Amino acid sequence: MENPTHEKLKVLSKYLKDADLNTFSYDPYSGGSLERGIAYAQVQVMHEIGNFIEEILTHQEWTKKKH
């Protein structure tokens, strides 16, 4: 059985990696270029954090199997 915290981090990682402009309720018809740029930057940061969490979890699983 896996650690509950590990499972929660997996869920968080998936949520962050699945984020898109709709996550921020960005409306391309009413938002300007600054708003669009901010929304894209937020999505990119969420994806990067999700990838980092996934990488850490994968490394922990690999280390656990190795020992």
C-alpha positions as CSV (number, residue, x, y, z in Angstrom):
1,M,0.0,0.0,0.0
2,E,1.3,3.4,-1.0
3,N,1.7,6.3,1.3
4,P,-1.4,8.6,1.3
5,T,0.8,11.6,0.9
6,H,2.3,10.0,-2.2
7,E,-1.1,9.4,-3.7
8,K,-2.2,13.0,-3.0
9,L,1.0,14.2,-4.7
10,K,0.2,12.1,-7.7
11,V,-3.3,13.6,-7.9
12,L,-1.8,17.1,-7.6
13,S,0.8,16.4,-10.2
14,K,-1.9,15.2,-12.7
15,Y,-4.1,18.3,-11.9
16,L,-1.2,20.6,-12.5
17,K,-0.1,18.9,-15.7
18,D,-3.7,18.9,-17.1
19,A,-4.2,22.6,-16.5
20,D,-5.1,24.8,-19.5
21,L,-6.4,28.3,-20.1
22,N,-9.9,27.2,-18.9
23,T,-8.4,26.5,-15.5
24,F,-8.2,30.3,-15.0
25,S,-11.6,31.0,-16.7
26,Y,-9.7,32.9,-19.4
27,D,-12.0,34.3,-22.0
28,P,-10.2,34.9,-25.3
29,Y,-13.0,37.2,-26.5
30,S,-12.8,39.6,-23.6
31,G,-9.2,39.4,-22.5
32,G,-6.4,41.4,-23.9
33,S,-2.9,40.3,-24.9
34,L,-1.6,41.0,-21.3
35,E,-4.3,38.8,-19.8
36,R,-3.6,36.1,-22.4
37,G,0.2,36.2,-21.7
38,I,-0.4,36.0,-17.9
39,A,-2.8,33.0,-18.4
40,Y,-0.3,31.2,-20.6
41,A,2.5,31.8,-18.1
42,Q,0.4,30.5,-15.3
43,V,-0.4,27.3,-17.3
44,Q,3.3,26.9,-18.1
45,V,4.3,27.2,-14.5
46,M,1.6,24.7,-13.4
47,H,2.9,22.2,-16.0
48,E,6.5,22.6,-14.9
49,I,5.5,22.2,-11.2
50,G,3.5,19.1,-12.1
51,N,6.5,17.7,-14.0
52,F,8.8,18.4,-11.1
53,I,6.5,16.6,-8.6
54,E,6.2,13.6,-11.0
55,E,9.9,13.5,-11.4
56,I,10.4,13.5,-7.6
57,L,7.8,10.7,-7.2
58,T,9.4,8.6,-9.9
59,H,12.8,9.1,-8.4
60,Q,11.5,8.0,-5.0
61,E,9.9,4.9,-6.4
62,W,13.1,4.0,-8.3
63,T,15.2,4.6,-5.1
64,K,12.7,2.5,-3.1
65,K,12.9,-0.4,-5.6
66,K,16.7,-0.2,-5.7
67,H,17.0,-0.7,-1.9
